[in-house]
Amino acid sequence: MRILAVQIQILESEPIEPEWRPLRRMQEYPGSRKVRFTHRPYEGPGIKLPARPGYAAFLRLQTSENLETIGLFGVSWGREHLEWEARVFKAQWESELTGQDALNREYVWHKMWMARRYFHMPSTAPLALIDELLWDLAGARAGLPVYKLLGGFRDRVPAYLTETAVPFEECLKSAERARKEGFQGFKDHSILGVRQNIELARQIRLLVGDDFALMHDPVQQYTVEEAIQVGRALQETGYLWMEEPLQEHDMAGLKRLCDALDLPILVLESVAGAPYMPVPYVVAGAGDILRQTGLGITGQLKLANLAESFGMNCHGGNPHVVAAIRNDDWWEVAAWPPTGPDRALRHAFAGLLRDTHRIEKGYMYVPQTPGLGREVDWRGISDRTVAVI
């Protein structure tokens, strides 16, 4: 099954209002004798502009067996900008993809992995998209959902609600919401300082009961000593893990922390280079759970398999990957809406290409239809197309 054509379709929306509200502001860490920096929730109206058309680019792969797939390449408020990005991508990648066997995903993945460096790519998002589309084609050809092609471990995964850095009382309300809505766990991102974070953890446990999974993600705000203090309190409170407690370049500090605690430490959300970068952390014992940041579905499977070889979990990633492996126990659901400056754009085009994994009664259910299991409005995409690159 050869890739015959690589197209990028530019779509235009009806006029919509650009709007964005930042997620965070910076602040000095509360109660510290040494000046350090953390963040706080943003307070303010954000940005709103008069309505105007928006634009989206969809990457489309066509094959020799009359199978095709499509994915969102990017969005923009400027048509010329998006067309330029599409032409740049085509000039670089069309010759690399056309003529390739679409089922040789491993070959294409390794080519793309090295291209990150040789092409000086500012983002690997287009490469991850290509890999996902190749898996979609493989699933369509086989008549199977992607998670079955990957191994097929289960069709549902326990789900927990995750809350951003909201004030103390709001975090308690969010934890209560998680329990009432049927989630099986809750994760906070509290930034209130060591004493307040410990007290919040205890209050959340009292609120939700002993049979509810809890996690804490301080987003790199602690010193090693502070993380040990908080971690010991979380152990006593029955938490499942602490995530990203230190700056992630601090491998020595992470090892000290892991050695001092029985509580698992989840690491490597913000360090690029997965699936290979985690190897020295794993060998050094500088983490107990790996955050899933592999390039595309292929890279995510590699990272999950690496973690499993060392008896570790690997948390996050594509729903098909999570459903295909044994060593990820949870699916994370954000308690807040998207915050990017392009969220109005993405919402305007969301109905054209819809993921069908769903959250129901405390579980994420992976799609059972062939490929990625997405619903594609081909007619809608065609009707809104204003240019084909």
N, C-alpha and C positions, 0 to 999 in steps of 0.2 A: 504494500500500500504506500505509494509514493506521494510526497507532498507536491502538488502541481502548481499551486498558486498561494501567494501570501498577499492579502489585501487589507487595507485599513479604510474603513468607512467612517466618514465624518457626518455626525448627526446634529441636527439643530432642534432645540426645544422651543416651546412657547415662552414668552417673556416671564421671567421669574426674578424675585428679589435676591440679590447677593446678600448673604448675612453670615456673620461669624462672631462667636463669643469665645475668647481664650479660655483654656481650661485652668491655667495656673498663673500665679505670680511668684517671684522669688522673695525670700525673706531670710533673715538670720535665724539660725537654729535656736529655739527657745531654751533657756536655762543652761546654756553652755558657757564655760569660762573662757573658751577659745572661740574666736569668730569662725563659724562654719555656716554653710548655706543650705537651705532646704526650700520648700515651696509652700504655698498656701492657695486655697481656692480663689479664683478670679472673681472679683465683685465689680460689676459695671454692665453697661448696656451692650458692649461689643460694637459691631459694625453692621450697618444696613445701608444699602444703596438702592436707587430707583431700579425698577424692573427692566430687564433686558434679556434677549435670547442667550441661552447657554449652548455649549457644544460638547459633544462626546465623541471619542474615537473608539471604534470596535475593531479588534484584530481578528481576521477571518482566515482560517486555513482550509484549503480545498484539496482533496486527494483523488488518486486515480481510481478509487472504488466508489466514487460518488458519495462519500461520507465527508462531512464538513463540520467544523466547530467554530465557535466565536467566543470572544471574551473582551471585557472592558480594558482598553489600553490606556485611556486617560480622559480627563475632562478639563475644560477651560472656559473662561469667559470670552476668549478671543479665538475666532475661527482661524485666522492666519497663524497664530502661535501653534495651535493644535495641528494644522496642516504641515507646518515646518517640522514639528516633532515626528509626525508620521513619515515624512519624506526622509528624514535623517535615519530613522529606524529601518526603513525599507532599503536605503542605500547600503546600510551596514549588514543587514540580516537576510535579505531576500535570497542572495546567492548562497548563503550558508544553509538555508532551509529547503529551498526548492530542489527537487530531485532526491532528497533524503527519504529513506524508508521511515514512515511515521511510527512504525513499531519499534524502531531502534532507539528507544528513549534513553537508554544508558549512554549510547554513543553521543547523542545530541547533548545530553546533560553535561558530559565531560568537556565537550567542545565549548559549551556556554560557561562552564566553571572557569576555564582558562581565559575565555574572552573577557571576563570581568576585569582582569588585569591588563590584557593586551589592548583592549578597546577603551580603557580609561572610563568605564561606565560610571556615571554619578549615582545610578540606582540599579539594583538587580531585579526590580519589580517586573520589567518586561521579560526577563529570562525565566522567572518563576511562572509567569503567565504562559509562556510557550510550553514549559514542562507540563503544566496542568492541562493545557489543551491537547497535548499528545496523549496524556492519560485518558482524556475524555474520548478521543478517537478510538483508542484501544478498547475501552469499555463498550463503545457503540458497536464496534466490529464484533466483539465477543458476545454482545447481548447481556452484559453483566455490569453491575455497579462497580465503580473503581475499587471500593474497599474489598470486594471479593477477589479482584485481580491481585491486590496487595497481600492477601492472606486470609481475610475474612474471619476475624476473631469474634465479633458480636455485632448486633444491629442497633444497640442503644448503649449510651454511656451516661452515668450519673452526672447531673448538672449542679453547679453552684453559682450563686450570684456574687459579683464582685463590685465593690463600691469604691469610688475615688476618695480623695482627701477632703472629706466633708467634716464639719464640726462634730463634737462628741455626741450630742443628742441626735443629730441627723443620722449619724452612723448607727446608733442604736435602733432608730426607726427603720433604717434600711435592712438591718439584720432581722428585725421583726417581720418586715415585708418578705424577706427570703423564706422565712419559716412558713408564713401564711400562704404564700404562693406555691408551695410544694417543692421548692428547691431542697437539695439534700446537704447544702453547705453554704458558707458565706466567707468572703475574704475582704478584709479592710485594707486601706492604704493610709492609715492614720499617721499624721505628722505633728502630733501634739507634744512630743518630747517623751523621754523614757518613762517618767512616773505616770503621766496621763495615758500613754499608750498601754501600759500595764493595767491600769485601772479600767480602761476601756475594754481590754480583753476579758477581764474578770466580769464586768457588767454584761458583756455580750453573752458569755457562757451562762450566767444566771438567767438571762432572758430567753435563750433558745433551748436550754436543757443539755444534758450530757450526751445525748444520742445524735447531735448535730455537728457536722464537720466544720471546723473553723481554721482559717489560715490568715497570716499577717504578712503584708508586703509594705515595708517602710520606705521603699524606693531609694536605697543607698544612703539613708540618713544617719546611720550609726557609726561610732567607732567600734573597734573590736570589743572593748570592755563593755560598752553600752549594749551591744548586740548579745553578748553573753548574759548580761543581767536580764534583758528582756526575754531572751530565749529560755532561760531557766524558769521565768514566770509563766511563759507560754507552755512549757512542759507540764508544769503543775496544773495548768488550766485545761490540758487535754487538746492542745492545738495539733494540727496535722503537719504543718511546716511553717517556716519563715522564709520569705522570698526576697532576694536582692537586698540583703541587709547592709552590705558594704559596697563601696565602689568596686567594680568588677575587675579592674586591673590588679587589685590587691589579693593576689593568689596566696601569699603567705598569711595574710590576715584571715582569709576564708578558711585556710587549713586550720589555723588556731581555733577559729570558731567551731568548725566541725568536730575537732578533737575534744572541745570543752562541753559539747552538748549531745544529748541523745535526740533532740528535736532535729528532724531533717532540714537541711538548708538547700533551697532552690536557687540555682545560679545561672548566669550567662544569658540574660534577656537582651542585653544591650551591646555585647561584644560581637562584632561581625566575624564571619569566617566559618560558620557551621556548614557542613557537619564535621569539619576537621579541627577547628580551634579548640573544642572542649577536651581533646585528648590529654594535654598536659594537666588540666585541672582534675580530670578523672584520675590520672596516674598519681598526682600529688595528694589526692584526698581532699581537694578544696571545693567540695560540693557533694550533695547527696542526691539531688534531683536536678536534671538538666532542663532548661527552658527550650522549647522547640523553636528553632530559628533556621532550620535547614532550607536551602534554596530549592523551591518547588516541592512537589510531592516526592520526587525521587530523592532529593536531599533530606527531606524530613524522615523518610523511611531509613535512610542510612544512619541518621543521628539516633533514631529510636532503637535501631539494632545495635549500635555502639553502646548505648546506655544499658540495654538488656544484657549485653555480654559481660558487663561489670555488676550486674544485679541491681541496676538503678532504674528509676522511672524517668520518663521524658515527657514533659507536660506541655500541651498546646498543639497548635497546627491545624491542618486541614481536617475537616470532620471524617473524611474517608481514611486518612492515616490513623486518626485516633481510634476509629472503629476496627481497624485492621490489626492493631498491635495489642499486646497483653500488658505492656508496662506504662500505661497512662490510665489512671483511675477516674479522671474527671474531665468534664467539659465546662469551660468558663463562659459565663453570660454577663455582659456589662449592664450595670444598673443605670447608666446614663446614655443619652443619645450621642451620635457621632459629633465630634467637636472641630473637625477640620474646616479650613476656609472654603472648601469645595462641597460642603455637605448638602447645600441646596441644589447644586448641580447633580450630585449623585442621586439625590432623591428624585429629581426630575426624570432621570433615565432608568431608575431602578426597576420599573415594571417590565422593561424589555428583556431583562436577563435576571432571573430570580433563582437564588439557591433554595432548595426545598428541604434541607435538613430542618427539623422542627424541635421545639422545646415543649414537652408535655409531661405533666405529673412527675417532675423531678428528673427527667431524662432528656438527653439529646438523641433523637432518632435519625439515623443516617438514611439518605435516599436509597430506594430499592430499584429505581429505574436505571437503564444502561448509562454508562459513562459517569459523569459527575452528578447526574440526576437533576440538572437544572431545567427550568422552564424558559424556553427562548421564544420570544414573540418576533418571528422572522418578518411577518408582515409589517409590524410596527417599526422595526429597524429599517426596512426598505422604504416605508413612507416618510421617515424622518431623515433619510440620507440626502445630504446636499453635495457630497463629493466622495469619490472613490480614489484612493491613492494606491 
